[in-house]
């Protein structure tokens, strides 16, 4: 547990710093490959301790690179998270904080800065950013209907790149997003392979649902391996910085669209054989708004003044280095109305539920899932544990505080315990300061739900329910 939270905690978390790895004038500028999974929980890969899921390529990536234990997304919602990553800004500062809102043309991305500095830039797979920023890339290859994983064009784009320029690739998957079905891979996972987190009931229906999810993770892993193999074939691996992450957490209740770690903690693995020691790990705290700023730093390109992230290049050189002292996340409308904010340190999480009258309903596709529908039946029969019924509860507590060292699943809210009061006050003040400095103002009106919270079926007002931009 954090014994002392400095009064300047927020200031240190927001100040942009540049920590370059030692330059090598004889070496060309590094290439970059950023792979973004879709709805992948941090704990659901081999490098993060889940041995029931077959992820040999991610294991290979981690064995040759640096694994981050405390990488945090700014949002657990697909398009707002991606808009945040590419602009290095908090979702409410991008103009695209709600699901499906396109990124406005006036936003600056780190990709166009790389492009302006002579990099060839390409995106392949899932897009979800809107039409107005496609021109930030030299090439955008959308995944087609015959490409269910979203990854089918990745290697071809890498093969077709110009050979006389450094390159940046934004490779985005659909996997492991719902819906799930049998037949995704030739050797499917079984119910026995599954680890059921304590906030989900351990039933055959839930295990089967998780096993299908595992299958899509394995399919994604295969495409990661193809990219690794192609970089080796091109003899480009040594000077290519490859990063793997997700846009948000597992698409199950109490995960995706929450600001719990199951929603906003991302796997982050970075490999750069020329500079990063293999088989290393770090507990240094980083935010997803830091990804683009770090890439710019390594490329020798100055970030835009609008960017709110900070480089963690120092951590790549020394895993014991500290990058930031706090990471902030938010949840806004995603199928259902919601508004929560959080601040996380290496060992504590503070959550503020700004609409506590609304339950933590998962996304509509997860509501329709066998897992949630099984949970509804168990709830009605009085058979859910207190940890498992949380996604149905209302009102929510206005404040939540979790000791991540003793309670990594965030099951015990310690906000009311006397020994945590100083921590609570410090983190509460840090969140207040962040909200003021980033102008995180609540909307004047709420946005209607688009789906039924129990069945996941569309509501009649779904065509016009979303709130217009402020």
VEXDREN-2710 file (C-alpha; in Angstrom, 1 decimal):
% VEXDREN-2710
k/r/px/py/pz
1/UNK/0.0/0.0/0.0
2/UNK/1.2/3.5/-0.7
3/UNK/2.3/5.0/2.7
4/UNK/2.7/8.5/1.4
5/UNK/1.1/10.1/-1.6
6/UNK/2.9/13.3/-2.4
7/UNK/0.8/16.5/-2.7
8/UNK/2.3/16.9/-6.1
9/UNK/1.2/13.5/-7.3
10/UNK/-0.9/14.9/-10.1
11/UNK/1.7/17.3/-11.3
12/UNK/4.2/14.6/-11.6
13/UNK/1.7/12.5/-13.5
14/UNK/0.9/15.2/-16.1
15/UNK/4.3/16.7/-16.8
16/UNK/5.7/15.5/-20.1
17/UNK/9.3/14.3/-19.9
18/UNK/11.6/13.0/-22.5
19/UNK/14.0/10.2/-21.6
20/UNK/15.8/8.9/-24.8
21/UNK/17.6/5.7/-24.8
22/UNK/21.3/6.2/-25.6
23/UNK/21.5/7.3/-29.2
24/UNK/23.5/5.4/-31.8
25/UNK/24.3/7.8/-34.7
26/UNK/25.3/4.9/-36.9
27/UNK/21.9/3.2/-36.6
28/UNK/18.9/4.3/-38.7
29/UNK/15.8/5.5/-36.9
30/UNK/13.8/2.7/-35.4
31/UNK/10.6/1.3/-37.0
32/UNK/7.5/0.8/-35.0
33/UNK/4.7/-1.8/-35.0
34/UNK/1.8/-1.3/-32.6
35/UNK/-0.6/-4.2/-32.3
36/UNK/-3.9/-3.5/-30.6
37/UNK/-6.2/-6.3/-29.5
38/UNK/-9.9/-5.8/-29.1
39/UNK/-11.5/-6.6/-25.7
40/UNK/-8.5/-8.6/-24.3
41/UNK/-8.2/-8.8/-20.5
42/UNK/-4.7/-8.3/-19.1
43/UNK/-4.7/-11.6/-17.2
44/UNK/-5.7/-13.6/-20.3
45/UNK/-2.4/-14.3/-21.9
46/UNK/0.6/-16.5/-21.1
47/UNK/3.0/-13.7/-20.2
48/UNK/0.6/-12.5/-17.6
49/UNK/0.3/-15.9/-15.9
50/UNK/-2.7/-17.6/-17.6
51/UNK/-1.4/-21.0/-18.7
52/UNK/-4.8/-22.2/-19.8
53/UNK/-4.7/-20.0/-22.9
54/UNK/-2.3/-21.0/-25.6
55/UNK/-0.4/-17.8/-26.6
56/UNK/3.0/-19.0/-27.8
57/UNK/3.6/-15.9/-29.9
58/UNK/3.0/-13.5/-27.1
59/UNK/5.1/-15.8/-24.9
60/UNK/7.8/-15.4/-27.6
61/UNK/7.4/-11.6/-27.7
62/UNK/7.7/-11.3/-23.9
63/UNK/10.7/-13.6/-23.8
64/UNK/12.5/-11.2/-26.1
65/UNK/11.2/-7.9/-24.6
66/UNK/9.8/-6.0/-21.6
67/UNK/6.5/-6.8/-19.9
68/UNK/4.6/-4.0/-18.1
69/UNK/2.7/-5.0/-14.9
70/UNK/1.0/-1.7/-14.5
71/UNK/-0.1/-0.3/-17.8
72/UNK/-3.4/1.5/-17.7
73/UNK/-5.9/2.5/-20.4
74/UNK/-7.7/5.9/-20.2
75/UNK/-11.0/4.2/-21.1
76/UNK/-12.5/0.7/-21.3
77/UNK/-14.5/1.4/-24.4
78/UNK/-13.3/0.6/-28.0
79/UNK/-13.4/3.8/-30.0
80/UNK/-12.8/6.3/-27.2
81/UNK/-9.8/4.2/-26.1
82/UNK/-8.3/4.1/-29.6
83/UNK/-8.9/7.9/-30.1
84/UNK/-7.1/8.5/-26.8
85/UNK/-4.2/6.3/-27.8
86/UNK/-3.7/7.9/-31.2
87/UNK/-4.0/11.5/-29.9
88/UNK/-2.2/11.0/-26.6
89/UNK/-5.1/12.8/-24.9
90/UNK/-7.8/11.8/-22.4
91/UNK/-11.1/10.7/-24.0
92/UNK/-13.0/13.8/-22.8
93/UNK/-10.4/16.0/-24.5
94/UNK/-10.5/14.2/-27.9
95/UNK/-14.1/15.1/-28.8
96/UNK/-14.7/11.4/-29.2
97/UNK/-15.4/10.2/-25.6
98/UNK/-18.5/8.1/-26.4
99/UNK/-18.7/4.9/-28.3
100/UNK/-18.8/5.3/-32.1
101/UNK/-18.0/9.0/-32.0
102/UNK/-15.5/9.6/-34.8
103/UNK/-12.3/11.5/-34.0
104/UNK/-12.7/15.1/-35.1
105/UNK/-10.4/16.3/-38.0
106/UNK/-8.9/19.1/-35.8
107/UNK/-7.3/16.6/-33.4
108/UNK/-3.6/16.0/-33.8
109/UNK/-2.3/12.4/-33.8
110/UNK/1.2/11.1/-33.2
111/UNK/1.0/9.3/-36.5
112/UNK/0.9/12.5/-38.7
113/UNK/4.0/13.7/-36.8
114/UNK/5.8/10.5/-37.7
115/UNK/4.6/10.9/-41.3
116/UNK/5.9/14.5/-41.4
117/UNK/9.2/13.3/-40.1
118/UNK/9.7/10.9/-43.0
119/UNK/8.1/7.7/-41.7
120/UNK/5.8/5.6/-43.9
121/UNK/2.7/5.1/-41.9
122/UNK/0.0/2.4/-42.4
123/UNK/-3.1/1.0/-40.5
124/UNK/-4.6/-2.4/-41.1
125/UNK/-7.5/-4.2/-39.5
126/UNK/-10.2/-2.7/-37.3
127/UNK/-10.4/1.1/-37.7
128/UNK/-13.1/2.6/-35.4
129/UNK/-11.7/6.2/-35.6
130/UNK/-13.9/7.8/-38.3
131/UNK/-13.1/9.1/-41.8
132/UNK/-11.7/12.5/-40.9
133/UNK/-8.3/11.1/-39.7
134/UNK/-7.6/8.4/-42.3
135/UNK/-5.3/10.9/-44.1
136/UNK/-2.9/10.8/-41.2
137/UNK/-1.7/7.5/-42.6
138/UNK/-0.1/6.8/-46.0
139/UNK/-2.3/3.7/-46.2
140/UNK/-5.4/2.5/-44.4
141/UNK/-6.4/-1.1/-45.1
142/UNK/-9.9/-1.8/-43.5
143/UNK/-10.7/-5.4/-42.5
144/UNK/-13.3/-6.9/-44.8
145/UNK/-16.1/-9.3/-44.3
146/UNK/-13.9/-12.3/-45.1
147/UNK/-11.4/-11.3/-42.4
148/UNK/-13.2/-12.1/-39.1
149/UNK/-10.1/-11.7/-37.0
150/UNK/-9.3/-8.3/-38.5
151/UNK/-5.7/-9.4/-38.9
152/UNK/-5.6/-10.9/-42.4
153/UNK/-3.9/-7.9/-44.1
154/UNK/-1.3/-7.3/-41.4
155/UNK/1.6/-9.3/-43.0
156/UNK/0.8/-8.1/-46.6
157/UNK/1.0/-4.5/-45.5
158/UNK/4.4/-5.2/-43.9
159/UNK/5.6/-6.9/-47.1
160/UNK/4.4/-4.0/-49.3
161/UNK/6.1/-1.2/-47.3
162/UNK/8.6/1.0/-49.1
163/UNK/12.2/-0.2/-48.3
164/UNK/13.8/3.2/-48.3
165/UNK/11.9/4.7/-45.3
166/UNK/11.4/3.9/-41.6
167/UNK/7.9/2.7/-41.0
168/UNK/5.1/2.8/-38.4
169/UNK/2.3/0.2/-38.5
170/UNK/-1.0/0.4/-36.6
171/UNK/-2.2/-3.2/-36.6
172/UNK/-5.7/-3.5/-35.0
173/UNK/-7.6/-6.8/-34.5
174/UNK/-11.2/-7.7/-34.0
175/UNK/-10.2/-10.6/-31.8
176/UNK/-11.3/-11.4/-29.1
177/UNK/-14.4/-9.2/-29.5
178/UNK/-17.8/-10.8/-29.3
179/UNK/-19.8/-12.6/-30.7
180/UNK/-18.3/-16.0/-30.1
181/UNK/-19.0/-19.3/-31.9
182/UNK/-17.4/-22.7/-32.2
183/UNK/-14.9/-23.3/-35.0
184/UNK/-12.6/-20.3/-34.5
185/UNK/-9.5/-22.5/-34.3
186/UNK/-8.7/-26.1/-35.1
187/UNK/-7.9/-27.1/-31.5
188/UNK/-10.4/-25.3/-29.3
189/UNK/-9.9/-24.7/-25.6
190/UNK/-12.0/-26.8/-23.2
191/UNK/-13.9/-25.8/-20.1
192/UNK/-11.0/-27.3/-18.1
193/UNK/-8.6/-24.8/-19.5
194/UNK/-10.5/-21.9/-18.1
195/UNK/-9.8/-19.7/-15.1
196/UNK/-13.0/-18.2/-13.8
197/UNK/-12.4/-14.9/-12.0
198/UNK/-14.1/-14.6/-8.6
199/UNK/-16.7/-12.0/-9.8
200/UNK/-18.1/-14.5/-12.3
201/UNK/-20.0/-17.7/-11.3
202/UNK/-18.2/-20.9/-12.0
203/UNK/-20.9/-22.7/-14.1
204/UNK/-20.7/-24.8/-17.3
205/UNK/-22.2/-21.9/-19.3
206/UNK/-19.7/-19.4/-18.1
207/UNK/-16.8/-21.8/-18.7
208/UNK/-18.0/-22.5/-22.2
209/UNK/-18.3/-18.8/-22.9
210/UNK/-14.8/-18.1/-21.6
211/UNK/-13.4/-21.1/-23.6
212/UNK/-14.7/-19.5/-26.9
213/UNK/-13.1/-16.2/-25.8
214/UNK/-9.8/-18.1/-25.2
215/UNK/-10.1/-19.5/-28.8
216/UNK/-10.2/-16.0/-30.3
217/UNK/-7.2/-15.0/-28.2
218/UNK/-5.3/-18.0/-29.6
219/UNK/-6.3/-16.9/-33.2
220/UNK/-5.0/-13.4/-32.5
221/UNK/-1.8/-14.9/-31.2
222/UNK/-1.2/-16.7/-34.4
223/UNK/-1.3/-13.4/-36.4
224/UNK/1.1/-11.8/-33.9
225/UNK/3.5/-14.7/-34.7
226/UNK/3.1/-14.1/-38.4
227/UNK/4.2/-10.5/-37.9
228/UNK/7.2/-11.6/-35.8
229/UNK/8.2/-14.1/-38.5
230/UNK/7.9/-11.5/-41.3
231/UNK/10.1/-9.0/-39.4
232/UNK/12.7/-11.8/-39.1
233/UNK/12.4/-12.7/-42.8
234/UNK/13.0/-9.0/-43.7
235/UNK/15.9/-8.8/-41.2
236/UNK/14.1/-5.8/-39.7
237/UNK/13.4/-7.2/-36.2
238/UNK/16.6/-5.8/-34.6
239/UNK/15.7/-2.2/-35.1
240/UNK/11.9/-2.4/-34.9
241/UNK/10.1/-1.4/-31.7
242/UNK/7.1/-3.8/-31.5
243/UNK/4.4/-3.0/-28.9
244/UNK/1.4/-5.2/-28.0
245/UNK/-1.6/-4.0/-26.1
246/UNK/-5.4/-4.0/-25.9
247/UNK/-8.1/-1.2/-26.3
248/UNK/-10.1/-2.4/-23.3
249/UNK/-10.7/-5.4/-21.0
250/UNK/-12.4/-8.7/-21.3
251/UNK/-16.0/-8.5/-22.7
252/UNK/-17.6/-10.0/-19.6
253/UNK/-19.6/-8.5/-16.6
254/UNK/-17.5/-6.3/-14.3
255/UNK/-14.8/-6.0/-16.9
256/UNK/-15.2/-4.0/-20.2
257/UNK/-16.7/-0.5/-19.7
258/UNK/-15.7/-0.4/-16.1
259/UNK/-12.7/1.4/-14.5
260/UNK/-11.7/-1.7/-12.5
261/UNK/-8.4/-3.2/-13.5
262/UNK/-10.4/-5.9/-15.3
263/UNK/-11.5/-3.1/-17.7
264/UNK/-8.6/-0.7/-17.9
265/UNK/-5.4/-2.6/-17.1
266/UNK/-3.8/-3.6/-20.4
267/UNK/-1.2/-6.1/-21.3
268/UNK/1.8/-4.1/-22.6
269/UNK/4.8/-5.9/-24.1
270/UNK/7.5/-3.9/-25.8
271/UNK/10.3/-5.6/-27.8
272/UNK/13.3/-3.8/-29.4
273/UNK/16.2/-6.3/-29.7
274/UNK/18.7/-3.5/-30.4
275/UNK/18.0/-1.8/-27.1
276/UNK/15.7/-3.7/-24.7
277/UNK/16.9/-6.6/-22.6
278/UNK/15.0/-9.8/-23.2
279/UNK/12.9/-11.5/-20.5
280/UNK/12.5/-8.3/-18.4
281/UNK/9.5/-6.9/-16.6
282/UNK/8.7/-3.6/-14.9
283/UNK/6.2/-2.4/-12.3
284/UNK/6.5/1.1/-13.5
285/UNK/3.1/2.8/-14.0
286/UNK/2.3/3.9/-17.5
287/UNK/-0.9/5.2/-19.3
288/UNK/-2.1/4.5/-22.8
289/UNK/-1.7/8.2/-23.6
290/UNK/2.0/7.7/-23.1
291/UNK/2.3/5.2/-26.0
292/UNK/2.4/7.7/-28.8
293/UNK/4.6/10.2/-27.0
294/UNK/7.1/7.4/-26.3
295/UNK/7.2/6.4/-29.9
296/UNK/7.8/10.0/-30.9
297/UNK/10.6/10.3/-28.4
298/UNK/12.3/7.2/-29.7
299/UNK/11.9/8.5/-33.3
300/UNK/13.4/11.9/-32.3
301/UNK/10.2/13.7/-33.0
302/UNK/8.8/16.5/-30.8
303/UNK/5.3/15.8/-29.5
304/UNK/2.4/18.2/-30.2
305/UNK/1.6/20.7/-27.4
306/UNK/-1.9/19.2/-27.2
307/UNK/-0.6/15.8/-26.1
308/UNK/-1.1/15.0/-22.5
309/UNK/1.0/11.8/-22.2
310/UNK/4.7/11.5/-21.3
311/UNK/7.5/9.3/-22.6
312/UNK/8.4/6.1/-20.7
313/UNK/11.5/5.6/-22.8
314/UNK/13.5/5.7/-19.5
315/UNK/11.7/2.5/-18.4
316/UNK/12.7/0.7/-21.7
317/UNK/16.3/1.5/-20.8
318/UNK/15.9/0.7/-17.1
319/UNK/12.9/-1.3/-15.9
320/UNK/13.4/0.0/-12.4
321/UNK/12.8/3.6/-13.5
322/UNK/9.6/5.3/-12.6
323/UNK/7.5/6.8/-15.4
324/UNK/4.5/8.4/-13.6
325/UNK/3.0/8.3/-10.1
326/UNK/-0.7/8.2/-11.2
327/UNK/-2.8/7.1/-14.1
328/UNK/-6.3/8.3/-14.8
329/UNK/-9.2/6.5/-16.4
330/UNK/-12.8/7.4/-17.3
331/UNK/-16.0/5.7/-18.4
332/UNK/-18.7/7.5/-20.4
333/UNK/-21.7/6.3/-22.5
334/UNK/-21.2/2.9/-24.1
335/UNK/-24.5/1.3/-25.1
336/UNK/-25.8/2.5/-21.7
337/UNK/-25.4/5.7/-19.8
338/UNK/-22.6/5.8/-17.2
339/UNK/-20.0/8.2/-15.8
340/UNK/-17.1/7.1/-13.6
341/UNK/-13.6/8.3/-13.0
342/UNK/-10.6/6.7/-11.4
343/UNK/-7.0/7.4/-10.4
344/UNK/-4.6/4.5/-9.9
345/UNK/-1.1/4.2/-8.4
346/UNK/1.0/1.1/-8.4
347/UNK/-0.9/-0.2/-5.3
348/UNK/-4.1/1.8/-4.9
349/UNK/-7.2/2.5/-7.0
350/UNK/-9.7/5.3/-6.2
351/UNK/-13.0/5.3/-8.2
352/UNK/-15.7/8.0/-8.2
353/UNK/-19.1/7.0/-9.6
354/UNK/-20.7/10.3/-10.8
355/UNK/-24.0/8.6/-11.7
356/UNK/-24.3/6.2/-8.7
357/UNK/-28.0/5.6/-9.4
358/UNK/-27.1/3.5/-12.4
359/UNK/-25.7/-0.1/-12.2
360/UNK/-22.4/-1.3/-13.7
361/UNK/-24.2/-2.9/-16.7
362/UNK/-21.7/-4.5/-19.1
363/UNK/-21.8/-3.7/-22.9
364/UNK/-24.9/-4.9/-24.7
365/UNK/-23.2/-7.8/-26.4
366/UNK/-22.0/-9.0/-23.0
367/UNK/-25.5/-8.6/-21.6
368/UNK/-26.7/-10.9/-24.4
369/UNK/-24.0/-13.4/-23.6
370/UNK/-24.5/-16.8/-21.9
371/UNK/-22.5/-15.5/-18.9
372/UNK/-24.7/-12.6/-18.1
373/UNK/-28.0/-14.4/-18.8
374/UNK/-26.8/-17.2/-16.5
375/UNK/-26.0/-14.6/-13.9
376/UNK/-29.5/-13.2/-14.2
377/UNK/-31.0/-16.6/-13.4
378/UNK/-28.7/-17.1/-10.5
379/UNK/-29.5/-13.7/-9.2
380/UNK/-33.2/-14.3/-9.3
381/UNK/-32.6/-17.6/-7.5
382/UNK/-30.5/-15.8/-4.8
383/UNK/-27.4/-17.8/-5.7
384/UNK/-24.9/-15.1/-6.6
385/UNK/-22.2/-14.2/-4.2
386/UNK/-21.8/-10.5/-3.1
387/UNK/-18.8/-10.2/-5.5
388/UNK/-20.8/-11.7/-8.4
389/UNK/-24.0/-9.6/-8.0
390/UNK/-22.1/-6.3/-8.2
391/UNK/-23.0/-5.6/-11.9
392/UNK/-26.7/-5.6/-10.9
393/UNK/-26.4/-3.4/-7.8
394/UNK/-27.7/0.1/-7.5
395/UNK/-27.1/2.5/-6.1
396/UNK/-23.3/2.3/-6.5
397/UNK/-21.1/3.7/-3.8
398/UNK/-20.1/7.3/-4.6
399/UNK/-16.5/6.4/-3.8
400/UNK/-14.5/3.2/-4.0
401/UNK/-11.0/2.5/-2.8
402/UNK/-9.0/-0.7/-3.4
403/UNK/-5.7/-2.0/-2.0
404/UNK/-4.4/-3.7/-5.2
405/UNK/-1.6/-5.4/-3.3
406/UNK/-3.9/-7.4/-1.1
407/UNK/-7.0/-7.3/-3.3
408/UNK/-6.0/-7.4/-7.0
409/UNK/-9.5/-8.2/-8.1
410/UNK/-10.9/-5.1/-6.3
411/UNK/-13.5/-7.0/-4.3
412/UNK/-13.2/-5.2/-1.0
413/UNK/-14.0/-1.4/-0.9
414/UNK/-11.8/0.0/1.8
415/UNK/-13.0/3.6/1.4
416/UNK/-14.7/3.5/4.8
417/UNK/-11.8/2.0/6.7
418/UNK/-9.9/4.3/9.0
419/UNK/-6.4/3.2/8.1
420/UNK/-7.0/4.2/4.5
421/UNK/-8.4/7.7/5.1
422/UNK/-5.2/9.6/4.3
423/UNK/-4.9/7.6/1.1
424/UNK/-8.5/8.3/0.3
425/UNK/-8.1/12.0/0.8
426/UNK/-4.9/12.2/-1.3
427/UNK/-6.4/10.3/-4.2
428/UNK/-9.6/12.2/-4.0
429/UNK/-7.7/15.5/-4.2
430/UNK/-5.6/14.2/-7.1
431/UNK/-8.7/13.3/-9.1
432/UNK/-10.2/16.7/-8.3
433/UNK/-7.1/18.4/-9.6
434/UNK/-7.0/16.3/-12.8
435/UNK/-10.6/17.0/-13.5
436/UNK/-10.0/20.7/-13.2
437/UNK/-6.9/20.8/-15.2
438/UNK/-8.3/18.7/-18.0
439/UNK/-11.7/20.4/-17.9
440/UNK/-13.6/17.3/-17.2
441/UNK/-17.1/18.9/-16.9
442/UNK/-20.2/16.8/-16.5
443/UNK/-22.7/17.1/-19.4
444/UNK/-25.9/19.2/-18.8
445/UNK/-28.1/16.2/-19.7
446/UNK/-27.8/12.4/-19.7
447/UNK/-27.7/10.2/-22.8
448/UNK/-30.5/7.6/-23.1
449/UNK/-29.6/3.9/-23.0
450/UNK/-29.6/2.3/-26.4
451/UNK/-30.4/-1.2/-25.2
452/UNK/-32.4/-3.0/-22.5
453/UNK/-30.1/-3.6/-19.5
454/UNK/-31.4/-7.0/-18.8
455/UNK/-31.9/-8.5/-22.2
456/UNK/-29.5/-6.5/-24.4
457/UNK/-32.2/-5.9/-27.0
458/UNK/-32.4/-2.5/-28.8
459/UNK/-34.7/0.2/-27.3
460/UNK/-37.0/2.2/-29.5
461/UNK/-35.0/5.4/-29.0
462/UNK/-31.7/3.9/-30.1
463/UNK/-31.5/5.9/-33.4
464/UNK/-31.4/9.3/-31.7
465/UNK/-30.4/8.7/-28.2
466/UNK/-26.8/9.8/-28.1
467/UNK/-26.0/13.2/-26.7
468/UNK/-24.6/15.7/-29.2
469/UNK/-21.0/16.9/-28.6
470/UNK/-20.5/19.7/-26.2
END
